[in-house]
Amino acid sequence: MKKAYICPHCKAVLNPNVKIIFVVDDGKHRGLILLSARPGDYRLIVDPNFPLVKGEKATFHCPVCDASLTSRVNENFVEIQLDHGGIEPSTVEFSRVFGEQATFILDGTEMTAFGEDADDFGDVNFFGSL
């Protein structure tokens, strides 16, 4: 089974092909952004007229239901689900700060980190009050 990234609100598949599709909003501009489906690969496709400024936050939305995908745990992250054929989907959290490379995949009580900035978030507790 292909890995499917899922909106936690409407359960829509966000990667119908090889890229994950989001609507992104920086407060002044709104557009589509396509991210790699491979954790740790931070290449992206975005309209060249959409101003991405390193260090600035953008709000990611589901392209189907338009719900904000800002993490419930940390407002600096995006939260989506990953269906990899397991019993329960994993939670994927990645930084919504442009240029910050940090992705976390949470599967039960296990966490896998990706990206050169992931170590900067060692004190983030994605599991609640464990």
C-alpha positions as CSV (number, residue, x, y, z in Angstrom):
1,M,0.0,0.0,0.0
2,K,1.2,3.5,-0.9
3,K,1.7,5.8,2.1
4,A,-1.2,8.3,2.2
5,Y,-0.9,11.6,4.0
6,I,-4.3,12.5,5.4
7,C,-6.1,15.7,6.6
8,P,-6.9,15.1,10.3
9,H,-10.2,17.0,9.9
10,C,-11.9,15.7,6.7
11,K,-9.7,12.6,6.1
12,A,-8.9,13.7,2.5
13,V,-5.8,12.3,0.9
14,L,-3.2,15.1,0.6
15,N,-0.9,13.2,-1.7
16,P,-2.8,11.9,-4.7
17,N,0.5,11.5,-6.5
18,V,4.1,11.9,-5.5
19,K,3.7,15.3,-3.7
20,I,1.7,16.5,-0.7
21,I,-0.6,19.4,-1.6
22,F,-1.4,22.2,0.8
23,V,-2.9,25.7,0.6
24,V,-0.5,28.0,2.3
25,D,-1.3,31.5,3.7
26,D,1.2,34.0,5.0
27,G,-1.4,36.6,6.1
28,K,-1.1,38.6,2.8
29,H,-0.9,35.9,0.1
30,R,-2.5,32.6,-0.4
31,G,-1.5,29.8,-2.8
32,L,-0.7,26.2,-3.3
33,I,2.5,24.5,-2.1
34,L,3.7,21.0,-3.0
35,L,6.0,19.2,-0.6
36,S,7.9,15.9,-1.0
37,A,6.2,12.9,0.5
38,R,9.6,11.6,1.7
39,P,10.4,12.6,5.3
40,G,13.6,14.6,5.4
41,D,13.3,15.8,1.8
42,Y,12.6,19.5,2.0
43,R,12.3,20.3,-1.7
44,L,9.1,22.1,-2.6
45,I,7.2,23.5,-5.5
46,V,5.4,26.9,-5.0
47,D,4.3,29.7,-7.3
48,P,7.4,31.9,-7.8
49,N,5.3,34.9,-7.1
50,F,4.5,33.6,-3.6
51,P,7.0,35.3,-1.3
52,L,8.6,32.7,1.0
53,V,10.8,34.5,3.6
54,K,13.2,32.4,5.6
55,G,12.2,32.5,9.3
56,E,8.6,33.5,8.7
57,K,5.6,31.3,9.6
58,A,2.9,30.3,7.1
59,T,-0.4,28.7,7.9
60,F,-1.1,25.4,6.1
61,H,-4.6,24.5,5.2
62,C,-6.2,21.3,3.8
63,P,-6.9,21.9,0.0
64,V,-10.2,20.0,0.4
65,C,-11.9,21.3,3.6
66,D,-9.7,24.4,4.1
67,A,-9.2,23.6,7.8
68,S,-6.0,25.0,9.4
69,L,-3.4,22.2,9.9
70,T,-1.6,24.0,12.7
71,S,-0.6,21.5,15.3
72,R,-2.6,21.1,18.5
73,V,0.6,20.6,20.4
74,N,2.9,23.3,19.1
75,E,1.8,26.3,17.1
76,N,5.1,26.3,15.2
77,F,4.2,23.0,13.5
78,V,1.8,21.5,11.0
79,E,0.0,18.3,12.0
80,I,-1.3,15.7,9.5
81,Q,-1.8,12.0,9.6
82,L,0.1,9.2,7.7
83,D,-1.7,6.0,6.8
84,H,0.9,3.4,6.1
85,G,-1.3,0.4,6.2
86,G,-1.0,0.0,10.0
87,I,-3.8,-0.3,12.4
88,E,-3.7,3.3,13.4
89,P,-2.3,6.2,11.3
90,S,0.8,7.9,12.5
91,T,0.9,11.6,13.3
92,V,3.3,13.8,11.3
93,E,4.4,17.1,12.7
94,F,6.6,19.4,10.6
95,S,7.8,23.0,11.1
96,R,5.7,25.7,9.4
97,V,8.5,28.2,9.6
98,F,10.1,28.6,6.2
99,G,13.6,27.3,6.0
100,E,13.4,25.3,9.3
101,Q,13.9,21.6,8.6
102,A,12.3,19.6,11.3
103,T,9.8,16.7,10.9
104,F,8.6,14.2,13.5
105,I,6.6,11.0,12.8
106,L,4.8,9.8,15.9
107,D,3.7,6.2,16.0
108,G,2.1,5.2,19.3
109,T,4.9,6.0,21.8
110,E,7.7,6.0,19.2
111,M,9.0,9.2,17.6
112,T,11.3,9.4,14.5
113,A,12.9,12.8,13.8
114,F,14.1,14.1,10.4
115,G,15.8,17.3,9.3
116,E,18.9,19.2,10.3
117,D,16.9,21.4,12.7
118,A,15.1,18.5,14.5
119,D,17.5,18.4,17.4
120,D,16.6,22.0,18.2
121,F,13.2,20.7,19.3
122,G,14.4,18.0,21.8
123,D,12.1,19.4,24.6
124,V,8.9,19.3,22.5
125,N,6.5,16.8,24.0
126,F,4.1,15.7,21.2
127,F,2.7,12.9,23.4
128,G,0.9,15.1,26.0
129,S,1.5,14.4,29.7
130,L,3.4,11.1,29.4
